[in-house]
Amino acid sequence: MPRSHPAASLIGPLIASLWLTYAATTVRAEPIADVHMLAQKEQQPLLDTLRDLVAIESGSKDIEGLNQIAERVAGQLKQLGGTVEILQPTDIYRLDDTPEKIGPAVHATFKGTGSKKIMLIAHMDTVYLKGMLKDQPFRIDGDKAYGLGIADDKQGVALILHTVALLQKLAFRDYGTLTVLANGDEEISSPGWRSTITKFASDQDAVFSFEGGGTDGTLRLATSGIGSAYLTVQGKSSHAGARPEGGVNALYELSHQVLQMKDLSKPEQGLKLNWTVSKSGTNRNVIPADATAQADARALKVSDFDELEKALQDKIKDRLLPDSKVDLKFEVRRPPLEANEASRRVAAYGKTIYQELGMSLKVDEKATGGGTDAAFAALKTSGAVVEGMGLSGFGAHSNDAEYVQINSIVPRLYLATRMIMDLSTGKLK
């Protein structure tokens, strides 16, 4: 029988202990202390900014309110040392429902000592009508901050302001340029600022869009594109009883057109076209001379909208009534945001930053729901575009339940600040 060796009997537990110690230190690195500490100290100032922003009603068509909130945001960016200007729209992409006047945008640039170009975007406008603030004022209840437009997207504006403030307190200037753009027309499909967003984003290494991250703080690398089709038919009126043959029935032609376009959807590739609104005629006993219809379109690729528009224009050449006139207008209200490798790499790095806080971060590469300004930013850039950098929250566009989760402020400040720092210094390549 072999003799027992005390040293040998201890080596197994010792190796196991060393392995556990190593694993514990490698599974999760500790957060960078000064960044995390300053993020914690920045929570209350951010809430104060949110209170002030919510107190300014800024519906997409409320030009007075939009000018007021733009002045507020521009003033804070100037205090932080940025070169700031309030822009007025000059290149308006007029959609079917675009108002006569479009609200301003705030543009700020911070010059650093490095080479990386990073852009932060959010929007100042809301869906609400003037006078609704009294029913949804800023308030804090437990771990939630409520208020008009607080989740969509005043939290995004506030988070950008205090991310910049945190970088200033850290005396961090290793980026090349840090660009901030807050527009006032996102909720009406950004007709005044889409081209500006695309232009400013075209040469950026990364664009972070601060729409809310939903209830679980998910980062989004893809969003659906939104399109609209408008079909107009002109016929000729006539008495429906005495002389129907003298008319050209616009309703018949409209029905023919809609039916021959009903199968243009390609669900397997995320392309959808659904006719949703129609109108024709004025009197029961009159052959209708005019008819209109509208369709909602969704796509996951920019090229799918181009192909869909071509297919629609080809279809209207086939008419049921040769004497009718058929026109079709197609609008890209928002292009889709498509995930690229740069976006995947940056978002994956964000996961490691969250792990430092002992938290997990979800990243969604599959488009869900509506589009955002991030899609305009992605049109001409090869850099990363990451959506959903904002606070966790719920109830956007609701009457009385819109809120953000206060406990998401510090993690999001830490995430945004670290992303900028590590991109600038080459740790995130």
Secondary structure per residue as TSV (DSSP state, phi and psi in degrees):
chain	resnum	aa	ss	phi	psi
A	1	M	-	360.0	125.4
A	2	P	-	-66.8	147.6
A	3	R	-	-80.6	151.5
A	4	S	-	-81.4	136.6
A	5	H	-	-109.3	111.8
A	6	P	H	-55.8	-39.1
A	7	A	H	-64.6	-41.4
A	8	A	H	-65.5	-35.8
A	9	S	H	-68.7	-20.9
A	10	L	H	-91.0	-18.3
A	11	I	H	-67.4	-35.2
A	12	G	H	-62.5	-55.0
A	13	P	H	-59.2	-34.9
A	14	L	H	-65.0	-43.7
A	15	I	H	-62.9	-42.2
A	16	A	H	-62.1	-41.6
A	17	S	H	-64.7	-44.3
A	18	L	H	-62.6	-38.7
A	19	W	H	-64.7	-42.3
A	20	L	H	-64.3	-39.5
A	21	T	H	-63.5	-44.1
A	22	Y	H	-63.0	-44.9
A	23	A	H	-62.0	-41.2
A	24	A	H	-63.6	-33.1
A	25	T	H	-85.4	-19.4
A	26	T	H	-99.9	-23.4
A	27	V	H	-63.7	-41.4
A	28	R	S	-142.8	114.7
A	29	A	-	-72.8	155.0
A	30	E	-	-78.1	149.9
A	31	P	-	-64.5	150.7
A	32	I	-	-65.7	118.7
A	33	A	H	-60.9	-45.9
A	34	D	H	-69.6	-35.2
A	35	V	H	-66.4	-44.8
A	36	H	H	-66.4	-41.1
A	37	M	H	-63.3	-44.6
A	38	L	H	-68.3	-33.1
A	39	A	H	-62.4	-40.4
A	40	Q	H	-64.4	-41.3
A	41	K	H	-70.3	-21.7
A	42	E	T	-84.7	-7.9
A	43	Q	H	-60.9	-49.9
A	44	Q	H	-67.0	-43.6
A	45	P	H	-57.2	-36.8
A	46	L	H	-65.1	-41.8
A	47	L	H	-62.7	-37.1
A	48	D	H	-63.8	-41.2
A	49	T	H	-64.4	-42.0
A	50	L	H	-59.5	-42.2
A	51	R	H	-57.8	-45.1
A	52	D	H	-67.4	-39.7
A	53	L	H	-68.6	-40.9
A	54	V	H	-63.4	-32.8
A	55	A	T	-69.0	-11.4
A	56	I	S	-103.6	112.5
A	57	E	-	-72.8	129.6
A	58	S	-	-144.3	55.3
A	59	G	B	-59.6	155.6
A	60	S	T	-57.9	-26.4
A	61	K	T	-105.4	4.9
A	62	D	-	-93.5	84.6
A	63	I	H	-63.7	-38.0
A	64	E	H	-61.2	-47.1
A	65	G	H	-65.2	-38.3
A	66	L	H	-67.0	-38.9
A	67	N	H	-63.6	-37.5
A	68	Q	H	-66.7	-45.5
A	69	I	H	-71.5	-31.7
A	70	A	H	-63.2	-41.7
A	71	E	H	-61.7	-40.8
A	72	R	H	-63.5	-46.9
A	73	V	H	-68.1	-44.1
A	74	A	H	-61.6	-39.8
A	75	G	H	-61.8	-41.2
A	76	Q	H	-69.0	-36.9
A	77	L	H	-67.8	-35.7
A	78	K	H	-65.1	-40.7
A	79	Q	H	-61.5	-27.8
A	80	L	T	-84.3	-1.5
A	81	G	T	97.7	10.8
A	82	G	-	-82.8	158.0
A	83	T	E	-86.7	112.1
A	84	V	E	-122.0	139.9
A	85	E	E	-142.6	145.0
A	86	I	E	-97.2	117.2
A	87	L	E	-94.9	146.8
A	88	Q	-	-111.4	141.8
A	89	P	-	-68.3	138.7
A	90	T	-	-125.5	-18.9
A	91	D	S	-120.1	86.5
A	92	I	-	-99.1	125.4
A	93	Y	-	-91.6	99.8
A	94	R	-	-79.0	116.8
A	95	L	-	-93.4	176.2
A	96	D	T	-60.4	-31.5
A	97	D	T	-114.2	19.4
A	98	T	-	-69.8	126.3
A	99	P	-	-69.5	165.5
A	100	E	S	-62.3	-42.4
A	101	K	S	-110.8	140.1
A	102	I	-	-115.2	140.8
A	103	G	-	-70.8	166.8
A	104	P	-	-77.4	175.3
A	105	A	E	-130.4	150.9
A	106	V	E	-107.1	126.6
A	107	H	E	-121.9	125.5
A	108	A	E	-131.9	144.5
A	109	T	E	-129.8	133.5
A	110	F	E	-117.4	121.1
A	111	K	E	-90.0	132.1
A	112	G	-	-115.1	-166.4
A	113	T	S	-104.1	-4.6
A	114	G	S	-100.7	-152.3
A	115	S	S	-123.1	-18.3
A	116	K	-	-74.3	141.1
A	117	K	E	-109.1	122.0
A	118	I	E	-130.2	136.7
A	119	M	E	-125.2	137.6
A	120	L	E	-119.5	127.2
A	121	I	E	-128.7	148.8
A	122	A	E	-160.1	174.8
A	123	H	E	-128.1	146.9
A	124	M	-	-95.0	-17.1
A	125	D	-	-86.2	158.7
A	126	T	B	-128.0	175.2
A	127	V	S	-88.8	-4.0
A	128	Y	-	-85.6	154.4
A	129	L	-	-89.6	152.2
A	130	K	T	-60.1	134.9
A	131	G	T	104.4	-10.1
A	132	M	-	-84.0	-10.2
A	133	L	G	-60.3	-34.9
A	134	K	G	-62.0	-25.9
A	135	D	G	-89.8	-11.0
A	136	Q	S	-145.5	60.4
A	137	P	-	-74.6	167.4
A	138	F	-	-66.5	133.3
A	139	R	E	-157.5	155.2
A	140	I	E	-115.0	129.4
A	141	D	E	-133.5	103.4
A	142	G	T	66.2	-124.6
A	143	D	T	-98.7	21.7
A	144	K	E	-125.7	139.0
A	145	A	E	-110.8	121.8
A	146	Y	E	-102.8	158.2
A	147	G	-	163.3	162.0
A	148	L	T	-65.9	116.4
A	149	G	T	71.6	14.8
A	150	I	I	-67.1	-35.9
A	151	A	I	-85.9	-29.4
A	152	D	I	-135.2	86.2
A	153	D	I	-143.8	35.4
A	154	K	I	-67.3	-27.1
A	155	Q	H	-63.1	-36.4
A	156	G	H	-64.8	-41.9
A	157	V	H	-63.1	-46.9
A	158	A	H	-62.9	-39.9
A	159	L	H	-65.6	-38.7
A	160	I	H	-63.5	-47.4
A	161	L	H	-56.7	-41.7
A	162	H	H	-87.6	-17.2
A	163	T	H	-67.8	-44.7
A	164	V	H	-61.6	-41.9
A	165	A	H	-61.6	-40.3
A	166	L	H	-65.0	-41.3
A	167	L	H	-61.9	-38.6
A	168	Q	H	-64.5	-42.0
A	169	K	H	-67.0	-26.8
A	170	L	T	-82.9	-5.5
A	171	A	T	57.5	37.2
A	172	F	-	-95.2	121.4
A	173	R	-	-139.1	30.1
A	174	D	-	-81.2	-3.1
A	175	Y	S	-75.9	166.0
A	176	G	S	-82.4	-60.4
A	177	T	E	-137.0	141.9
A	178	L	E	-115.7	115.5
A	179	T	E	-108.8	135.0
A	180	V	E	-118.2	132.4
A	181	L	E	-136.1	120.2
A	182	A	E	-121.2	115.8
A	183	N	E	-102.4	166.4
A	184	G	S	-115.8	25.2
A	185	D	-	-144.2	20.6
A	186	E	G	-61.6	-39.3
A	187	E	G	-70.6	-11.7
A	188	I	G	-114.7	31.3
A	189	S	T	75.4	20.5
A	190	S	-	53.3	50.8
A	191	P	T	-67.7	-29.3
A	192	G	T	-89.9	-21.2
A	193	W	T	-123.6	1.4
A	194	R	H	-60.7	-44.9
A	195	S	H	-67.6	-33.3
A	196	T	H	-68.5	-42.7
A	197	I	H	-59.3	-46.3
A	198	T	H	-61.5	-44.1
A	199	K	H	-64.6	-49.8
A	200	F	H	-64.8	-32.8
A	201	A	H	-81.9	-14.1
A	202	S	T	-60.3	-31.8
A	203	D	T	-111.8	18.8
A	204	Q	-	-83.4	148.1
A	205	D	S	-78.0	-28.8
A	206	A	E	-156.5	141.8
A	207	V	E	-122.8	125.4
A	208	F	E	-111.2	123.1
A	209	S	E	-104.4	128.8
A	210	F	-	-101.3	38.3
A	211	E	-	-64.0	158.5
A	212	G	-	-62.0	154.1
A	213	G	-	-92.1	14.3
A	214	G	T	73.9	-169.7
A	215	T	T	-72.4	-20.0
A	216	D	T	-115.0	8.1
A	217	G	T	70.6	30.2
A	218	T	-	-71.4	134.0
A	219	L	E	-84.0	142.0
A	220	R	E	-119.3	131.5
A	221	L	S	-106.8	-5.1
A	222	A	-	-146.9	141.3
A	223	T	B	-136.7	156.2
A	224	S	-	-71.9	144.8
A	225	G	E	-85.0	150.2
A	226	I	E	-122.5	127.2
A	227	G	E	-129.9	163.4
A	228	S	E	-136.4	139.7
A	229	A	E	-116.4	135.4
A	230	Y	E	-121.9	117.5
A	231	L	E	-107.2	127.0
A	232	T	E	-125.4	128.9
A	233	V	E	-121.6	130.3
A	234	Q	E	-112.3	125.2
A	235	G	-	-119.4	-138.0
A	236	K	B	-148.5	131.4
A	237	S	-	-81.3	153.6
A	238	S	-	-164.3	166.5
A	239	H	B	-68.9	126.1
A	240	A	T	-70.2	-23.6
A	241	G	T	-98.7	-47.6
A	242	A	T	-80.4	-35.7
A	243	R	-	-150.6	59.8
A	244	P	G	-63.4	-29.5
A	245	E	G	-68.4	-13.4
A	246	G	G	-83.7	-7.2
A	247	G	S	-104.7	170.1
A	248	V	B	-122.0	108.4
A	249	N	-	-75.9	102.8
A	250	A	H	-64.4	-29.2
A	251	L	H	-66.6	-41.2
A	252	Y	H	-61.4	-45.6
A	253	E	H	-65.3	-40.3
A	254	L	H	-61.3	-44.1
A	255	S	H	-61.2	-42.1
A	256	H	H	-60.5	-45.2
A	257	Q	H	-64.5	-45.6
A	258	V	H	-63.4	-42.0
A	259	L	H	-66.0	-37.6
A	260	Q	H	-78.7	-9.0
A	261	M	T	-104.8	3.2
A	262	K	T	-74.2	-14.2
A	263	D	T	-110.6	27.2
A	264	L	-	-86.9	-7.5
A	265	S	-	-67.3	147.9
A	266	K	B	-132.1	77.7
A	267	P	G	-55.8	-30.5
A	268	E	G	-65.5	-22.4
A	269	Q	G	-115.2	12.0
A	270	G	T	83.2	12.1
A	271	L	B	-94.4	125.0
A	272	K	E	-132.1	136.1
A	273	L	E	-134.1	120.8
A	274	N	E	-133.7	123.1
A	275	W	E	-77.6	126.6
A	276	T	E	-125.2	-22.3
A	277	V	E	-135.6	137.0
A	278	S	E	-146.6	155.1
A	279	K	E	-153.9	137.8
A	280	S	E	-159.3	154.5
A	281	G	-	73.4	160.1
A	282	T	S	-127.7	-30.8
A	283	N	-	-137.4	149.1
A	284	R	T	-61.8	-34.2
A	285	N	T	-99.8	21.4
A	286	V	B	-124.5	128.4
A	287	I	-	-62.1	124.0
A	288	P	-	-68.8	132.4
A	289	A	S	-92.2	-16.8
A	290	D	E	-136.4	147.5
A	291	A	E	-153.7	144.2
A	292	T	E	-136.8	156.5
A	293	A	E	-149.3	153.2
A	294	Q	E	-128.2	147.5
A	295	A	E	-130.2	148.8
A	296	D	E	-100.6	132.5
A	297	A	E	-124.2	143.2
A	298	R	E	-133.5	144.1
A	299	A	E	-150.1	156.6
A	300	L	S	-103.7	-11.5
A	301	K	S	-131.2	143.3
A	302	V	H	-59.2	-40.9
A	303	S	H	-64.0	-27.0
A	304	D	H	-65.6	-36.0
A	305	F	H	-66.9	-38.9
A	306	D	H	-62.1	-43.6
A	307	E	H	-68.1	-37.7
A	308	L	H	-65.3	-44.1
A	309	E	H	-61.5	-41.3
A	310	K	H	-62.4	-41.5
A	311	A	H	-64.3	-40.5
A	312	L	H	-64.3	-43.7
A	313	Q	H	-65.4	-34.9
A	314	D	H	-67.7	-37.8
A	315	K	H	-64.1	-39.8
A	316	I	T	-69.7	-10.0
A	317	K	T	-69.9	-23.1
A	318	D	S	-91.1	105.2
A	319	R	-	-111.1	145.1
A	320	L	S	-74.8	-41.5
A	321	L	S	-114.8	107.1
A	322	P	T	-57.7	-26.5
A	323	D	T	-84.2	-3.5
A	324	S	-	-82.8	159.2
A	325	K	E	-116.0	129.5
A	326	V	E	-124.6	127.6
A	327	D	E	-125.8	147.4
A	328	L	E	-135.4	129.3
A	329	K	E	-116.0	132.7
A	330	F	E	-118.7	130.6
A	331	E	E	-115.5	134.0
A	332	V	E	-93.5	99.4
A	333	R	E	-71.0	-38.8
A	334	R	E	-149.5	131.0
A	335	P	-	-72.7	160.1
A	336	P	-	-72.3	151.6
A	337	L	B	-97.6	122.1
A	338	E	-	-107.4	134.8
A	339	A	-	-67.6	138.6
A	340	N	-	-125.0	175.9
A	341	E	H	-66.7	-35.9
A	342	A	H	-63.4	-41.7
A	343	S	H	-65.1	-41.2
A	344	R	H	-62.7	-41.2
A	345	R	H	-65.8	-44.0
A	346	V	H	-66.9	-43.0
A	347	A	H	-65.5	-37.9
A	348	A	H	-63.5	-37.0
A	349	Y	H	-65.8	-35.9
A	350	G	H	-58.7	-33.6
A	351	K	H	-62.1	-40.5
A	352	T	H	-68.9	-33.1
A	353	I	H	-64.9	-43.7
A	354	Y	H	-64.5	-32.8
A	355	Q	H	-63.2	-30.8
A	356	E	H	-60.4	-27.6
A	357	L	T	-92.5	3.4
A	358	G	T	73.7	26.4
A	359	M	-	-124.4	157.6
A	360	S	-	-105.3	149.6
A	361	L	-	-125.7	124.7
A	362	K	-	-88.1	142.9
A	363	V	E	-129.0	126.3
A	364	D	E	-111.3	118.0
A	365	E	-	-96.1	-5.0
A	366	K	S	-100.2	129.5
A	367	A	-	-67.0	133.7
A	368	T	-	-139.2	144.6
A	369	G	S	70.2	-160.9
A	370	G	-	-81.9	175.9
A	371	G	-	-90.4	171.6
A	372	T	-	-140.9	175.5
A	373	D	T	-64.7	-17.8
A	374	A	H	-57.2	-31.7
A	375	A	H	-67.0	-37.3
A	376	F	H	-66.2	-36.9
A	377	A	H	-63.9	-31.3
A	378	A	H	-84.6	-9.4
A	379	L	T	-60.9	-37.2
A	380	K	T	-127.7	19.8
A	381	T	-	-115.6	148.6
A	382	S	-	-100.2	-1.5
A	383	G	S	-78.9	177.4
A	384	A	E	-74.0	140.5
A	385	V	E	-129.3	116.7
A	386	V	E	-121.6	124.6
A	387	E	B	-103.1	157.4
A	388	G	-	85.5	26.0
A	389	M	-	-77.2	-5.3
A	390	G	S	-77.0	-176.6
A	391	L	-	-70.1	157.8
A	392	S	-	-72.9	144.7
A	393	G	E	-174.5	-168.6
A	394	F	E	-163.3	158.0
A	395	G	-	88.3	18.6
A	396	A	T	-56.1	138.4
A	397	H	T	71.5	12.5
A	398	S	-	-94.9	166.3
A	399	N	S	-77.4	-34.8
A	400	D	S	-148.7	11.6
A	401	A	-	-125.1	13.7
A	402	E	-	-76.8	125.5
A	403	Y	E	-149.7	164.9
A	404	V	E	-122.6	154.1
A	405	Q	E	-90.4	117.9
A	406	I	G	-61.1	-34.0
A	407	N	G	-71.9	-1.7
A	408	S	G	-94.6	-5.5
A	409	I	H	-65.4	-53.8
A	410	V	H	-62.5	-47.7
A	411	P	H	-59.3	-37.9
A	412	R	H	-73.3	-38.3
A	413	L	H	-61.5	-43.6
A	414	Y	H	-63.2	-43.9
A	415	L	H	-62.2	-51.6
A	416	A	H	-62.9	-43.2
A	417	T	H	-64.2	-45.9
A	418	R	H	-66.1	-38.8
A	419	M	H	-58.1	-47.1
A	420	I	H	-64.3	-45.4
A	421	M	H	-63.8	-44.8
A	422	D	H	-77.6	-29.0
A	423	L	H	-66.0	-41.7
A	424	S	H	-67.3	-35.5
A	425	T	H	-96.4	1.7
A	426	G	T	85.9	3.5
A	427	K	S	-69.2	-33.3
A	428	L	-	-103.3	107.0
A	429	K	-	-106.7	360.0
